[in-house]
Amino acid sequence: MELLTRRPALPALTGLRAVAAVWVVLFHYREEILALEPSLAPLDTFMRAGYLGVDLFFALSGFVLAYTYAERMRAFRWRDTRSFVRNRFARVWPVHVVALHVDVLTAFLLGTLGRTVEDSRRTGDAYLQNLGMVHYWVNDRPSFNTPAWSISAEWFAYLLAPLLFVVVARLRRSSTALVLAAASYGVMLWIFATMALPNGNLENMFWVRIMFEFVGGMLLCLAWVRGGARLGRLAPVLPLALLVTAVLPAASAGRYWMAPALGLGVAALAASSGWLAKILSLRWLVAAGEASFALYMVHWLFEWPVEQAVGLAAGNPWLAQLVLVAVVGVLGLASWAMLVLVERPARRRIVTGRRPRQDEPAVSAPAPVPAGPRPELVGLR
């Protein structure tokens, strides 16, 4: 889509994506990590809160998409909507469908294909639902490649985003956007507080978590872009929120009370030029952020071999260290391979209808722009 208004890139938010993805990985592999390296036990509370990495992703998604598209799509046009949906489809579907078929193959090899095992559906209808990225809409039980539930939720938000842009782009006062963002998170927390199951989740209400956090991120973006909110002064909110999850067990007890602080932290980071923004803008962290989606999508595909390796290393500290290093290396290599071999070329092929030439990048990247109060030209995708 050719944007009429284009904004400077926000590399710190790309770096933050890496933090969110690694946090989720730590959450899923917490028991294995501690079995391999018991000295990491002080990080247990922080790792237990890693499910909040998804909430950080949801806020980031709403924020970045509003930053990129809200002004351009303030009036509803079918052409712009088709282009937006195509771009979002190209962003998530290729990696999702490759990961899906890796999990199908794994289920076949383990003899679990066609069955529901440990509350995870490996059935034919679940496969078809995954192909359309609607599996979480129709059944809130896990299915192939368990973390892909959030991709189904994101797809739901993407399809509604063109209508949301029309609404939020009309907000002119940053104070109004801030109040509405607080209301969005407040309603979400009220629903969870009054309707959640004992495990902290909602039954058959998949849209609550994604939509209120996605919209909250959009509104926080508008609050910053409108210029009336000095959100950069709140940059300490994000590291403080992460610190709280690391030291207070109540913050990692399966509830979502920290989600508003994480969403506000995204906006504050975008508005800041301080030490945290500089760290997250480091080249290697931005590169890790580019691979964060791939990491999120592939890490749970290694669940079975990681469990086997941890079992083999039991009682052998040297072998445990070797397994831990190997797990980190394999996840890193698999994520980068998925980014380079699948995500980038497939995205370009879907968006442009042609293969990338050898002398051009697989996905066009925005040129760097010096920081400034209200810079113009340069796109964020």
N, C-alpha and C positions, 0 to 999 in steps of 0.2 A: 504494500500500500504506500502510495506517495503521500507523505504527511505535509500538510500546509504549514503547521507549526512544529518545529523540531527543537528538541531541547538537548542540553549537554549530557553526556554520559555520566553515570553515577557508579564508578568502579567499586566504591565501598560497599554498595548493595550487592554487587556480584560476589565480592569477597565474603559478605555475610551469608550468601547462599551456601558456601562451603562449610561455614560453621554450623548452619542448620542441618545440612546433610550428615555431617560427621556426628552431630548430636543424636540424630535418629539411629545411626549405625551403632553408637555406643549403647543406646537403649535396647536395641534388639540383641546385641551380643554381650550384654552386661555379665551374665552368668559365665559365659565362656571366657571372657577377659579376666574376670576375677579368679577363675579356676587356673588359668595359665599364669597369672601374675597377682598373687594375693596382696602384694604390697600396694596395689592400686585401690584397696578397699576404701581409703578416704574419699575417693571419687564416686563411691556408690550412689550417694544421694543425687549428685549431679547427673549421673548416667540414668538413674531411675526417672528423672524428669525429661529425658530425651524425647518422649512423645510430643513435648511442646515444640520440638523442631518443626513439626508439621504445621502447627499454628503460626510459627514464624514464617514458614513458606506461604501460607494462605494470605497473611498480611502483606508480605513482599509482593505477591502476585497482584493483589488489588492495587497496591501502591504504584508499582512499575507500569502496569497497564493503563492506569489513569494518567500517569505522568506522560506516557507516550501517545495515547489515543484520545483522551477525553475531549480535548479542544477540537481535534480534527473531526470527531464523530458526535459533536454536540447536536447536530441535526441528523435524524435517522435517514439513511440512504441504503437501499438494498445493495448497491455496488460496493460500498464501503463495508457493509456487514458481511457480505460474501468473502471479501478479501480478508477481513479480520478473522473470520471463522476458519478460512483456509490456512492462514498463517498459524493460528493456534493449533489446528489439527496437525500441521507439519511439525510443530514444536514438540508435541507429546506422543503422537501415535506411533511413529516408526520405532522408537526405543521401546515403547510399551509392547508392541506386537512382537518384537524380537525376544524380549524378556518373557513374554507369555509363552512362546513356543519352546524356549529353553526349559521353562517349568513344565510344559506338557511332556517334553522328552524325559525330564527327570522323574516325573510321576509315572511314566511308562516303565522306566528302568527299575523303579522301586516297587512297582506293582500296585500303585495307588490310583492309577488313572481310572476315571469313571466312578470314583467313590468319594465320600466325604470322610476325611481322616482328621482327627483332632480339631473338629469344627471347621475345617478348611475344605471348600468344595472343589473337587477335581472332576466335575461332571460335564456332560455335553452341553447342557444349557448354560452353565457357567462359562464355558469356552466361547459360545456365541455371544453372550453378554459382554465378555471381555473384548471381543473383536470390535464391538460398537462402543466400548468404553461406558457402558450403562450398567455394569454389574453391580455397582454400589447403589444405584437408583432403585433396583428391584429386590435386592436382598442384602442386608447389612452384615451378613456373615462373610468371613474371608473366603477368597477363591484363589485362583492361580496367582502366583507371585503376590503374596499378601499385601505388601506396601502399595500395590497398584490401586487399592481402594481410593487413595487420595487423588489419583489421576482421574478416576471416574467423577469424583466430587469437583475437581477443577474443571473438567469438561462441562459439567452442568453450569458452573459459574461463567465459563467462556461464552456459552450460548446465550446467556442472559446479559452479558456485559454490554453489547451494543445498546440495549434499552437503558441500562444503568448509566452509561455515558451521557445519554440525552438528559437524564435527570440531574446528575451531579455537576455537570458542566455549567448548569445554570446558577449554581451557588456563587454568589459574589463576595460574601463576607467570610473571612477565615474563621471568625468566631462561631458563625453558624455551622460551618463544616466540622469544627472541633466538637461542638455540642452534639451534633448528629453522630459523629464517630463514637463519642462516649455513650450515646444512647444505643447504638448498634451493639457494642460490646456488652452494655448493661442488660439488654434484652436477652442476649445469648446466655449470659451467666445466670439470669433469672430462670430461663428455661431449664438449664442444667441443674440448678439448685432445686427446682420443684418437680422435675419430671425424670431425672436420671435414674438409671438402675443402680443397684448397690455397687456395681463395678465402675460407676462414674459415666457410663455411656448412655446414649439415648437409643431407644428401640424404634426402628422404622421412621426415623426423623433425620435422615442423612444430611439434609440440606442446612440444618441449623448451624453447624460448626463452620462449614465452608462459606455460606452466604454472609453471615454476620461479620466474620473476620475479613472476608474479601471486600465487602462494602466498607467496613471500618478502615481498611488500608486505602481504599479509594478516597474516602473522605479526609483522612489524614494527609494524603497527597494534596488534595485541593486546599486544605488549610495552609499548607506550606506554600504552594504555588501562588495563592492569592496574596501572599506577602505580609499579611497582618499578624501572623503567629511567629514569634521568634523561637522556633522549635530547636534551633541549634544549641541554645542554652541548656536544653534538656538532654544533651548527648550522654551524660552519665547514667541516664535511666536504663539504657541497654546493658552495660556491664554490671550495674547494680542488680538488675533483674536476674542475670545469669548467676551472680554471686549468691543471691537469695536462694535460687534453686539448688545451689551447691552445698549450702550449709543448713537449710531448714527442711527436714523431712516432710513437713506438711505441704511444702511447695511442690513436692514430687509424688503426691499421694493419689494421682489419677484424676485430679480436678484441673480446671482451666483458669483459675484465678489470676495466674501470671500472664495470660494471653494479652490483656489490654496493655500491660507494661511493655511487652515485646512489640506490639503494634506501634505504640508511641515511640519506642526505641528506633524502629525503622525510619519513621519520619524525622526524628531528631538526628539520626545518623546522616540522612540525605541532606539535611540543612547545615551539617557541621563540617568544619575543616580542621578539627582538632586531632589529637593523637590517635584516637580510635579509627577515625576515617582514614588517616594516613596509613595505619597498619593494614586495615582491610583493603586498601588500594594497592598494596604491594603486588608486583607483577605475578609472583608465584601464587598468591592467594586469589587473585583475579582468575588466573588459569585454573586453579582448583574449583573456583566458583563456576566456571564454564562447564566443568565436568561434574558438577554437583547433582544435576538431574540424573545423569547416567549412573553415578554412584548410588543414589537413592533407589534407582530401579533395578540394579544388579546385585546389591549387597545380600539380599535375602535368598537369592538363588544358590548361594554357597552354604546355606544352613546345614544341610546334611553332611557334606564333607568336613565342614568346620567342627561339627559335633563329633565326627569320627576321629578327627585329628586330636581334639582335646582329650578324648577318651584314651587314645594311644599314649599321650604325653603325661597322663596322670602319674604322679609320683616321681617324675624325672624333671627336675628344674631346668636342666640345660635343654632338653628336648622341648619343654614348654616354652622357653624363650624363643627357640627356633620356630616353633609353630606360630607364635604370636607375630613375629616378624614376617613370616610367610603369609599369614592372613592379611596383614596390612599391605604387603606388596601385591598380592593377588587381587585384592579389591581395587587398589590403585590402578594396576595395569588393565583390569577388566573395564573399569570406568573410562579410562582414557581410550581404550580400543572402541568401546561403544560410542564415545563422542566422535572420534575421528572416522570410524568406518561406517557408522550407522546414522547417528544424529545429524551431523553436519551435511553429508552428501544427500541424505534422504530429504532433509528439510529444503535444501536448495532445489532438488528435483521437483518436489511438490509445489513449491512457491513459484519457480520460474519455468517449470516444464522442460528443463534441460539439465544435462550433467555438467558439473563444474569443470572448467578447463584445468589443466595441470598448472597453469601459471596464475591462477586466481584462487583466493581462499574459498573454502566450501560454503561459508556463510559470511556475508559481508559484515564487517565490523565498523562501528563508528570511529571516526578519527578523534584523537585526543583533543580536548579543548581546555584552555586554562580556566581555573576556577574563577568565578565572578558572581556578582549578586544576581543578575538576570541575563545570562548569556543567551544567545540565539542559536541558530543552526548547529546541528549535529543530532543524530537520532539515537535513541536507546531502544533496543529490541529485546 
